Amino acid sequence: MAGEGAMFKFLRPRLRPQPGDIQAAALWGVAATTTGLWLIQPFDWLKRTFLEKPESK
């Protein structure tokens, strides 16, 4: 890809993020999201909001 590192050209090559850094950040993001959902456990709210049809009066 031609413009692959264009966003970080202003940084010295040693300080530019490497593909492993980006992958690690993405994995930490997934881990943090999973942990947050596990702690909060909003499954009843998700079921009421998205899966159940509202009762008609």
C-alpha positions, 0 to 999 in steps of 0.5 A: 500500500502506498500511503500505509505510513503516511499518517506517522511520517512526522515521527522518527522511524524508531517512534512510529507504531509497528504492526505489532503495536496496532495489533496489541492495541486492538486486542487490548480493546477487545479484552477491555470491552469483553471485561466491561460487558462481563462486569455490567452484564446488560443482557436483560436490557439488550433482550428487552430492547432488541429482541422482544416486541413491545406489547400493544395496548 
